[in-house]
């Protein structure tokens, strides 16, 4: 670990994630999942219980409503302009597919809103706050292509472009060529590069600065992407072009 981080905090957060994402575990389950000594696990659990983030019932551990409050606070902080929400809703209505909004925030692409599609087979919503892998996501590639040059520089300086799927771009030269193409054509495509079996098209939302801080995207199962690609490109680019965002 870097010298400025605290191992105990990292361990406590790992414990909290296990409790939040698992069926109610016991202390032993948490210890195994986090690869911790049982005594250490009890110390961490007692701290989380005392802080009000975890509660215990018949040896089973549960997250408390405190986490819901934190999540709601984060969602309020990320809530986008009403014009963006309206555009996302219109795009879902037109395509029947799941749509979402992304923002370039603190050096990365972040999902700030999502609406599930109405088609019988569809992609689920994108969790608010999901961030990272800009090089693998249509939304990330669009915001790199239509943002100031330093955005791409920041992504490239992080080091290797990690793969999410077999289709993820992992070579710098190929990513740079892709970003140039996205800028020329006005939209980006993710052909199952971020999630297996899911494709995505994203378009930038223009602002008075000349750069884009937000983008609009549509998700579709890869099994029908080829049949819908042309229609989706038209729908996403048209929807994004009609959005007017208030200056921040």
LOPA-637052 format. One record per atom (N, C-alpha, C): residue in one letter; z, x, y. Coordinates in steps of 0.1 Angstrom, whole numbers, plus 5000, padded with zeros to 4 digits. Layout:
AZXY;...
//
This chain:
X500050084988;X500050005000;X500050095012;X499450045024;X499550115036;X501050125040;X501450235047;X502850255050;X503450155059;X502650075066;X503249975076;X503449845069;X503249825057;X503449695050;X504749695042;X505249575040;X506549565032;X506149505018;X506549575008;X506249534994;X506949404991;X508149384996;X508949264993;X508249134999;X507649155011;X506949035017;X505649005009;X504949105005;X503749084996;X504149014983;X505249054977;X505648994965;X506148854967;X506848824978;X507248684981;X506048594983;X505048644990;X503848564991;X503148534978;X503048634970;X502448624956;X503248514948;X504548524949;X505348424942;X505048284947;X504948274961;X504748144967;X503348084963;X502348174961;X501048124957;X501048074943;X501748144934;X501848104920;X502547964919;X503547944927;X504247814927;X503347704933;X502647734943;X501747634950;X500547594941;X500047694934;X498747664927;X498947634912;X500147644907;X500347624892;X501047484890;X500947444878;X501847324874;X503247384875;X504247294879;X505547354882;X506047464872;X506147584876;X506547694867;X508047714867;X508447794858;X509847844857;X509847974864;X511048034866;X511248164871;X510548264862;X510648244849;X510048334839;X508548334840;X507948214842;X506548204844;X506048274856;X506848264867;X506448334879;X506548484877;X507548534871;X507748674868;X506548734860;X506048654850;X504948704842;X503648704851;X503448594858;X502248584866;X502148694877;X503248734882;X503348834893;X503648974888;X503848984875;X504149114869;X505349174876;X506449094876;X507749134882;X508849134872;X509849214875;X511049204867;X511749064870;X512349014860;X512948874862;X514048884873;X514848984873;X515848994884;X515248994898;X514149074899;X513449074912;X512948944916;X512348874906;X511848734908;X512948644913;X514148654907;X515248564911;X515648594926;X515648714929;X515948754943;X514948694953;X513648704949;X512648644958;X512648494958;X512948434947;X513048284947;X514248234955;X515348304953;X516548264961;X516248264976;X515548374980;X515148384994;X514248274999;X513248244991;X512248134994;X512947994994;X513947974985;X514647854984;X515547834997;X516247945000;X517047945012;X516247925025;X515047975025;X514147955037;X513547815038;X513647745027;X513147605027;X511647595022;X511047695016;X509747685011;X509547654997;X510647664989;X510647634975;X511847554971;X511747464962;X512947394957;X512847394941;X514047384935;X514147384921;X514647254915;X514047214904;X514547084898;X514447114883;X515547114876;X515647134861;X514847254857;X515047374864;X514447504861;X513047514866;X512447404870;X511047404875;X511047424890;X510047494894;X509947534908;X508747454915;X509047404927;X508047324935;X507947374949;X506747374955;X506647404969;X507247284977;X507747304989;X508347204997;X507247155007;X507647055015;X506847005025;X506647105037;X507447205037;X507347305047;X505947365047;X505447385035;X504047445034;X503047345039;X503247215037;X502347115042;X502347125057;X503447135063;X503647145078;X502847265083;X503047385076;X502247505080;X500747485079;X500347425068;X498947395067;X498347305077;X499147205081;X498647105091;X498647175105;X499547265107;X499547345120;X498347435121;X497947495110;X496747585109;X495547495111;X495447385105;X494247295106;X494147245120;X495247215127;X495147165141;X494647285150;X495047405147;X494647525154;X493147545153;X492647515141;X491247545138;X490347425141;X490847315145;X490047195147;X489047215157;X487747185154;X486647215163;X486447105173;X485447135182;X485047035192;X484546905185;X484946785191;X484446665185;X482946655184;X482146715192;X480746715191;X480346785178;X481046885174;X480746955161;X481046865149;X482146795150;X482546705139;X481546595138;X481046545149;X480046435149;X478746485142;X478346605146;X477146665140;X477246675125;X478446725120;X478646745106;X478546605099;X479146505105;X479146375099;X477746315098;X476946335109;X475546285109;X474746365098;X474946495096;X474246565086;X474546515072;X475846495070;X476146435057;X475546305054;X475446215065;X474846085063;X473346095060;X472746195067;X471246205065;X470946265051;X471646365047;X471346435034;X472046385022;X473246325024;X474046285012;X474746405006;X474646525012;X475246645007;X476546685015;X477346765008;X478546815015;X478146905027;X478746895038;X478446975050;X479747045054;X479647155062;X480747215067;X480447295080;X481447325088;X481347395100;X482047535098;X481447635104;X482147765104;X482147825118;X483147905120;X483347975133;X483548125131;X483048205140;X483348345139;X484648375146;X485648405138;X487048405143;X487748535138;X488248615147;X488948735144;X488248825134;X486948845137;X486148945130;X485648895117;X485548765114;X485048715102;X484648565103;X483848525093;X483448385093;X484548295086;X484848185093;X485948095089;X485547955088;X485747885078;X485447745077;X486447665085;X485947575094;X486847505103;X486747355101;X485947305092;X485747165090;X484747135078;X484947035071;X484047005060;X484146855057;X482946805052;X482846665048;X482146655035;X482746585025;X482146575012;X480946485012;X479946515004;X478746435003;X478946304996;X477846224996;X477946094989;X477046094977;X476346194974;X475446194962;X476346194949;X475846134938;X476746124926;X477146264921;X476246364921;X476546494918;X476546574931;X477646634935;X477746704948;X478746814947;X478746894958;X479747004959;X480946954966;X482146994962;X483346954969;X483447014983;X484446964990;X484647015004;X485047165004;X484747225015;X485147365017;X486547365024;X487547435018;X488847435024;X488847485038;X489547415048;X489647465061;X490447595061;X489947695068;X490547825068;X489947925058;X489147885049;X488447975040;X487648075048;X487848205045;X487248305053;X486748425044;X485848505050;X485448625043;X484048615036;X483648735032;X482348745025;X481148695033;X481148735046;X480148695055;X478748725050;X478648845043;X477348885038;X476848805026;X477748725020;X477348645009;X477148495012;X477448455024;X477448315027;X476348285038;X475748175037;X474648135047;X475348125061;X476448075061;X477148055074;X477448195080;X477848285072;X478148425076;X476948495081;X475848485073;X474648545077;X474048495090;X474148365093;X473748305105;X474548355117;X475848365115;X476648405127;X476548555129;X476148635119;X475848775121;X474548785128;X473548705125;X472248715131;X472148665145;X473048565148;X472948505162;X474248535170;X474948645166;X476048695174;X475748825180;X476648875188;X476449005194;X476349115183;X475649225186;X475449325176;X476749385169;X477849385177;X479049445171;X479549365159;X479149235158;X479649155146;X479149225133;X477849255133;X477349315121;X477949455119;X478149525130;X478649655129;X480049655122;X480849555126;X482249535121;X482149515105;X481249425101;X481149395087;X480649525079;X479749595085;X479249715078;X480249825077;X481149835087;X482149945088;X483249925078;X483349795072;X484449775063;X484149845049;X482949895048;X482749965035;X481749885026;X481949885013;X481049825004;X480949675005;X479749625003;X479549485003;X479849424989;X481049364988;X481449324974;X480649204969;X480349204956;X479649104950;X480548984946;X480048864949;X480748744944;X480048684932;X478748694932;X477948654921;X476848764918;X476048734908;X474948834905;X473948834916;X473848734924;X472848714935;X473348774948;X474648814950;X475148864962;X474448994967;X474048994980;X473549114986;X474649224987;X474349334981;X475349444981;X474849574987;X473649574991;X473049694998;X472949675013;X473349775020;X473349765035;X471949735040;X470949815035;X469549795040;X469049655038;X469349605026;X468849465023;X469549365032;X470849385034;X471549285043;X470949295057;X470749415062;X470149425076;X468749355077;X467949375066;X466649305066;X466849155065;X467749115058;X468048965057;X468448905070;X469348985077;X469848935090;X468648925100;X467749025100;X466549015108;X465748895105;X465548865092;X464748745088;X465448615093;X466748615091;X467448495095;X467248465110;X467348575118;X467148565133;X465748515136;X464748555129;X463348515131;X463148375128;X463648325116;X463348195111;X464348085117;X465548125122;X466448035128;X467447965118;X467548015106;X468447955096;X468648065085;X469748045078;X470048135066;X470148055054;X469848115043;X469948055029;X470848135020;X471748075013;X472548135003;X472148074990;X471448154982;X470948104969;X471948144958;X473048074957;X474148104948;X474648244949;X474748294961;X475248424964;X476748424966;X477348314970;X478748304972;X479548234961;X478948134955;X479548054944;X478448024934;X478748054922;X477748034911;X477347884911;X476047854910;X475647714909;X475647634922;X475847704933;X475947634946;X475047704956;X474147634962;X473247694973;X473647634986;X473247704997;X473647665010;X472647705020;X472447615031;X471647645042;X472447625055;X472347725064;X473147715076;X472247745088;X472647685100;X471847705112;X472847725123;X472447805133;X473447835144;X473447725154;X474647715161;X474747615172;X474747705185;X473747675193;X473547765205;X474647735216;X474947835223;X475947825234;X475347895247;X475947865258;X475347915271;X475448075271;X476248135263;X476348275263;X475148345257;X474348265250;X473148325243;X473448365229;X474748365225;X475248395211;X475848265205;X475948265192;X476548145185;X477848185179;X478848105183;X480248115177;X480448025165;X479647915165;X479747815154;X478347795147;X478447755135;X477247715128;X477547595119;X476447525115;X476547405107;X475847435094;X476447395083;X475847425070;X475947305060;X475047305050;X474947205040;X474947275026;X475747215017;X475947275004;X475247174994;X474647234984;X473947154974;X473947224960;X474147144949;X474047204936;X472747284934;X472847394928;X471647474926;X470547404917;X471047314909;X470047244900;X469047164907;X469347114920;X468347044927;X467947104940;X468347224942;X468147294955;X466647304958;X465847354948;X464447374950;X463747244955;X464147134950;X463447004953;X463846964967;X465047004972;X465546954985;X465447054996;X465147184993;X465247295003;X464547265016;X463247215015;X462547195028;X463147085036;X463546975030;X464246865037;X465546915043;X466346995036;X467647035041;X467447135052;X466447225052;X466247315063;X465947235076;X465047135074;X464747055086;X465946975091;X466746925082;X467946845086;X469046935093;X469247045087;X470347135093;X469847195106;X468647245107;X468247295120;X468147195131;X467747075127;X467646965137;X469046925142;X469946905133;X471346875136;X471946975145;X471747105141;X472447205149;X471847215163;X470547195164;X469847205177;X470247105187;X470746995182;X471146885191;X472646885195;X473346985191;X474846995194;X475047065207;X475847005216;X476247075228;X477747095228;X478147215228;X479547255227;X480147285241;X481347235243;X481947265256;X482347405257;X482147475268;X482647615269;X484047635266;X484447735259;X485847765255;X486547825267;
//
